[in-house]
């Protein structure tokens, strides 16, 4: 039996990564986007996103991938994923308009026997409201992570599938594609699958919020969170893979969207979600940690310091700056000159009246009174002695412990890290 042809509509981060990884699994893949300029750029291998392995896999699977802006090409597909990323505003509110419009294009262009799958973050009830008579519609939870998206798409932990009737077997083309990944498949009703995605993210937020709160306490009482976290991971009720590394709040858009969705649902049905509001408040407080620390260590004692900023992306190995702590910090540092560097995000992302975008991480530290390593890119694990030799004052705000603590002390650097006393 020949393999089904798989389509992905929407060539933003989610659709592009998912389509390329489907080709890597041996499937012929049609990658559709309604923007001809985007399709033309992809055909030239000009990628709109940065992910490890992505460019290699596109080149490797070029014969299996067809990039197109023509809806007519969707008719060749047996399974079509509607995989448009759903944008959010600063409050985590989703704009579902583009996804809904793309779904209409797919409904009109797909064969009536084709399986259509919504692969995007949507609120419970979205998929059922968009059922059409005579069409086969499913919802599938997407679990990609910025910076690890290719890895997650190639080796999923499980597939969560929302169905109109979970008791019915999945259509053969759809089941063939899912089973090729060798992971458990969990069918359930539409609303359960939609809420499952949100539930996963809320559990992650809970872990992050606990780590951030207790790491902040460590800084005040002389404890060291990096000593405590390994003990928690040896507890079977918490586990090795728990999110116990403290960070600068919740960023990227997806987790914030799910918290906002739960708050909105609580208003509609009268449920108690005060703990969700507490997670959001905790995130806002943690995002200000670099500014508070910088104020105490430098701004309160120097009139016009020069500040180096390493990193603009909200996390390493991604181009995304959605709710980035770095950009929030830069906006708060308007009165002071900055030296900024990120290996992927361009200088055009910076809104500041007086900054230099440098050519390297070390160059951002030259003549700086303080250096903030705000995105943990691997290349920011710099030599402490070289940093000390080029900086003017030697204050380093290093929330993610990118610098070796012993080497930093030997070099005379004053380093501030999340969860560690000053």
N, C-alpha and C positions, 0 to 999 in steps of 0.2 A: 504494500500500500504506500502510495506517495505521501510525503509529508504535507500538511496543510500550509497554505500561504498565509502569513501573519502580517497584518497591517498595524501601523501606529500612526495616529493622527495627532499632530501637535509636536513640532520639533523644538520644544524647549528642553530643559534639563531632563525631565522625567521621560518624555517620549523618545528623545534621542538616545539616551543611555539604554532604555529598555529595548529599543529596536536594534541597536548595534549588538547587544548581548543575545538577543534572539537569533541573529544571524550567526553569532559565534557558536550557538547550539546546533547549527546545521540547517536552519529554516530559511526559506526565501522570504524576504521582508520588504514590504512597501512602506516607505516613510513619507507621509503626506503632511504638508503644511500649506495653509492658504496664502502665505506670504511668499511670492516668487523670489524676492531678494534673499530671503533666508535659505530657501532651497538651493538657489544658485551658489551661495556661499558654502553650503555643506558639500555640494558637488565638487567644489574646489578645495575641500578639506579645510576650510576656514571655520573653525568650531566656535560656537557662541558660549561654550562653557569649558571649564578646566576641570578635568578629572583624571587621576592616574589610570593609565592603560588605554584611555579612550581613543586617542589618535592611532595607536598601534592596531587596535581591533578594527577600526574603520578601514584602514588600509588592507588589513589581512582579509576582510570579508567583503571587499568591494564588489565582487561578482554576485553576492547574495543580496546586496542592498540596492534599492532603487529609491532615490530621492525625487519627489515629484510635488508639483503645485496643482496638478490636475485632479479634481475629484473623480473623474472617470476611472482613474487607476485603482481606486478603492474597490471597484467591482471585481477585481481579480482575487480579492482576499477572502479566505474562509473564516478568519477571526480578525476583527478590527478592534484594537484598543483605542479608546478616546483618552489620550494621555497628556492633555494640556495642563501645565502647571497652573494652579489657581493662585493669583496674586492676593496679597493681604495689605491692609493699610497699617499705620502705626499702632492701632488698637487691636490688631489681629482679626479684623473683620474681612471676610472673604468677598472677592468680586467674582461671582459665579457666571457672569454674563458671557465672557469669552468661551468658557467650557460648554455652556448651554448652546451657544451658536455653533460651535464645532460639532457637537453631537447632532444637531439638525443637519449639517452638511453630510455627516456620515450616514444618518438615516436615509437621506435622499439618494446617496450614491451607492450604498451597499446593496448586494443581492438580498432578496427576502430570506434566503436560507443561511445567510451569514450570521455568525455570533458577534454581537456587539458588546464590548466590555468597557465600562467606565473605570478608568484607572487614575484616580485623582482624589484629593482630600475634599470630601463633601459632607455636609451635615446629614444626620439621620432623616430619612424621608425623601432625599433628593432623587434617588434612583427610581423608587416606586412612582413618584410623581411624573417621571418621564417615560414610563412604559407606553408602548404603542401596540395597538392590536396587530397581530400577525408578525411582530418582530421579536427576535430572541435577544434579550437584554440581561446582562449580568453586571455586578459590581465586584471589583477585586481590590483588596487593600494593597496599597503600594508601601514598600518599606525601605526605599532608598535613603541613603544618608549622604549628605554632601561630603565629598572627600573620600568616600568609600562606596560610591554608587555602583561602579562596575563590579566590584567584589560582591555586593549584596544582590545585584541582578543575576549574576552567574551562579551563585550558591545560596539561594534563598533558604531560610530556616523552615518556612511553611508557606502555603498559599491559603489565604482566607477569601472565600468566594461568597458573595451575596447573591441569592437566588430568589426568583419569584416563588418557587416551590422547592425547598431544599431537599425534599424527599425524592425528587426526580433525578436520574443520572445526568451528568453533564453531557452536552453534545460531543460527539466523537472528535471533531477537529479541535475543540477547546480542551478536552481531556488529554488528547495526544500531546498538545503543546505543554500543558502543565506537568504531565507525568515525565516528560523529557528532562525535567530538572531534578528528579529523584528526591523530592521532599514531601512531607504530609500535605494533603489537600483537605481543607476544612470547609465544607459547604454549610451555609446557614442562611436565614432570611436576610433580605436586603438591610433592614434596620440594624440587625445584630452585627453584620459585617461593617457597616458604616461606623457604629459605635465602638466596635473592636479596635479600629484604627485609633480613635480618640483615646480609648482606654489604655492602649499600649503607651501612647505619648504621655498621658497623665501619670502613669507609673514611673516613667523616666523622669518627669518633672519632680515627682515626690522625692526620688533618690537625689537628684541634683540639689533640690532645696534643702534637704537634710544635710548633705555634705557642705553646702555653702554656709548654712547657719552655724554648724558646729566648727567649721574651719574659722569662721569669724570669731567665735568664742575662744578658740585656741590662741589667736593673735593677742587677746586681751589677758589671758591667765597664765601664759608661759608654756602651754602645751603645744605639741607639734602634730598637725593632722596627718602628715605623711607617715608618722609612726603608728597612728591609730587605724588608718584605712586598711592596712594588711590584716590586722586582727579581725576586722569586720568581714573581710572577704573569706576568712576561714570558717565563719559561721555558716552552716548549711542553709539557714533560713534567709541569708543575704546573698552569699555566693561570690565566686571569682569574677563574674562579669558585671557586677553591680556598678552603677554610675556613682563612684565615690570620689572622683577627682573634683575638687572645688573649682568653680569657674566664675565668670563675670555675668551671671544671670542667664536668661534664656534668649537665644537669638536664632536667626535664620528664617523665622516666619511660621514654620509648620507647627511647632509646639505652641507658640502664642495663639495661632489660629484655633487650636483645639481647646485651649483654656477659654478663649472668647466664646466658642461655640457652646460650651457647657454653661457658661454664665447666661447666654441668651436663652438656652433651653430651660434653665431654671426659672427665668422670668415668665416663660410661657406656661410652664406646668406646675410651678410652685415648689420645686425641689430645693433642698438645702445644699448649696455648693460653697459655703463660706471658706472651706479649706482650699478651694480653687482660687478664690480671691486672695487668700494668704500667699499662695504660691506666686501669684502675679506681683504682689507687693514685695515679696522677698527678692524676686528677680530684679525689680526696679532698684531696690536698695543695693544689690550686689553690683549692678552695672556702674554705680558711682564709686566703687572701691578704688579704681586707679586715680580718680580725681581727688578723692579724700586723702589718699596716701601721698600723692604728689604735693598737695597743699601743705600737709604737715611736714614733709621732708624738705621741700624746696620753696614753694611759692610764698609761704609765710615768712621766709627769712631772706629772700633775694628779690630785688626790685625788677630786674629784667632778664630772667634766665632764658637760655636757649634750650629747647626740649627736643629730643629725638624720639620719633615714633616708629616702631618696627611692627608693621602689619596693618592692613586695612580690611581684609576679609574677616568675616565673623568667626571663622575657624580656619585651620590649616587645610591645605590641599583642595581649596575651592576658590572660585571667583566671586562667590556671593558675598554681598555686604549688607544683606537684609538685617536691620536692627543691630548693626555691628557696634560693639562697645568702642572700637577704635574711632569710628566716625562720630559717635556721641562725645567721646573725650575731646576730639579735635574741635568740635563746635564749642566746647566749654573753654578752650584755650585760645580764643580769639586775640586776647591782648599780648600774647607772647609769640616770639618767632619759633618756627618749627622746622625740623629736618625729618623728612618722611620717606619710608621705603616699604614697598610690598613687591614680591616677586611676580605677582599675577595681576593684581588690581591696578588700573592706570591712575595717573595723577589727576585725571579729570574727575575722579570720585571725591576729591578733597575740596571741601568748601572752607577756606581759611584765607584771611587777608594777607598773610605773611608766612609763606612756607616755601621750602626747597624740596623738590622730589629728587632724592639722591640715586646714585647708580648701584649702590650695594648696601648691605646691612651695616657694615663697619663704617661706611661713609656717613650714615645717618648719625653716628655717635661723635663725629669729629667736632671738637670745640663745644660739645653739648654739656650743659650743667646737669641734666637728668636725661635718662634714656628709659622709655617705656616699651617693653617687649609685650605687646598686647595681643598678638596672634602667634600661636606656637608653631610657626613654620619650622621644619627641621633645620633649615640653614641658619636659624637664629641661635643655634647653640655655639655661640662665639667664644673665642679665646678671651679669658678674663684679663690676662696680662695685656693683650692688644687693645681691649676696650679701655683699660685704665690708662694706656699710653696716649690715646687720642682724645679722651674726654677732659673737660675742664674741671668741673666738679664731678664727683664720682657716685652719684645716686642712680641706682637702677631699680625701676619698678618691674619686677619679674613675676607676675602672678602665677605662671605655670611652671616655675622652677626650670627654666631653660638653661641657666648657668649653673655650673658646678659650685655648690656652696663653699667647699674648702678652698678651691681655686679663687673664688671671688674674694674671700676674706684675705687670702695671701696677697692678692693684687691691690688691696685697699679699697675695694668697691663696697659701698653701702647698699645692700640688696634687700628689697621688700618683696615677700612672697606670700601668696594666699595660704592661710592656715599655719603660718610660722611667726613667732614673735619677732618684732623688729630687732 
